[in-house]
Amino acid sequence: MSVGEAASPTVRHPRTALLACCASLFLTSLDTSALVVALPTLQADLGLDVAGLQWVVVANALARGSTLFLAGSLADRYGPRRIFRIGVVLFGAASLLCFLSSGFVELIVWRVLQGIGGSLMTPASISLLTGTFQDPIARSRALGSWSATAGVSTALGPVIGGVLVATVGWRSVFLLCLPFAALVVFSLRWVPESPVPRLRRHIDSAGHVSIAATLFFVTFTLSGGARDGWMSATTILALVATVLSAVIVVRVESRAADPILDLTVFRRPQLRGAVLTAGFSYFCLTGMNFVNTLYLQQVRGYTAWEAGLMALPLTVGTLVAAKTSGRLLGRHGPRKPILVAYLFLATAMASLAVAASTTSSIAWVLVAFALLGIGMGMANPPATSSAVAALPRERAGSASAITSTSRQVGMNLGTATLGAVTVSIAGFLARPDPVSAHDFTSGMRIAYAATAVVAVLALLAANRCFPAHRKTFEPVLDGTRRKEQSDDHQRHDGAPAEDHQRPDRSDLHTPVPGRPREGLLSRRGR
């Protein structure tokens, strides 16, 4: 059964819907990853320090992460196709304004607008795919293709960015987004609105504001700590604000009648594992991209073109692993590909720690890139499919918002944390002299080694979220879907649904991916 054969009967061009959704994700991911290679050139042109470079990357991811829950609610309420189209147009317009920007502040403003457009696209695209592909197997394949696109575009970005920066300049990275935006808008002519019923949800304003504030203060604390010092008054106040805003999020969302972030869904181990995997994989990728771009171009002396070409093993590894991960997901469920992904991520970070030197062979870096690409390719499809399967189909936009937000948080923390740790350690080792190349690589080595240790701990945590006894991947069956299946049985042969063999419910005492334990969630949480 191909992806297109099991689509909703109301959709005449399911492959066009899949193309539009994948192209939109390719567009947003390519923009960020391609820009990373241009950072040294941008730094020289605008006269920025490392903290300023961090904000060029983080501003977009922060805007996306802080508005994804709102975007998911809007897609569930007003229809994903409408919100999707608005997001594509907004992203394309902001990309053009970034291309025309003349200063740092102006660039940051347009990067924020880009992030808002990207946040509108992501949850809406998941809702479109969920409504288009009704069959669980076809839906899993479509979501796997969508997720693989994110890893491929993120890995391919440095190669394309290196070519553009070397031949045209750093501004051309933003101009690259316009043809993809036009392609997506044009393809929507053949994509109808999703047939999934819309949820007339109340917009949780307090939840949106508190979540956005928490994400902002986390990023500001990490970036400010590296710039002003970890014991400075600014950093301490930002840390206090982070803790207070996080407490407010928990209090507001636990008491809201219709919360934007329903905290009870995190009682489902499968969703927790998906969020952890999506966030940590992008933590490793974006953090590595940011630090290694400075290392390759400013420490080792490579050009943007050469640094971009060195990312080819990352791209190839992602392409190969994404296809393998999709097959493992369909045959064995999400556990195997996710655990394999963590093994490769940990090995890649350890290899980068070994390679962090002014005289080491560049082959170490290329091997580490390939390992990281395999880890990314293995992680993305099962993370997205697990999250979408953990919630009812009519809340696909919210499910996508949760995993997409975890990715954006991972991107923010990866760029801010690895950059801050590297710069802070380098500055400490060099004190009172200026930071040398040797000091910078020493900071890299410690940052990457610590990340490898965290990857092992994350592997152990993910192992508990996906039980080993489950050998097949089954989306969650809520009450609505059980009724749909019952109606399908009656339509097929006219027999009452009760006459069909009922599913074995003897294993309810064990946690099953895609189906929470009986009694684990309250009625409100369901």
Disulfide bonds with the S-S distance in Angstrom:
none
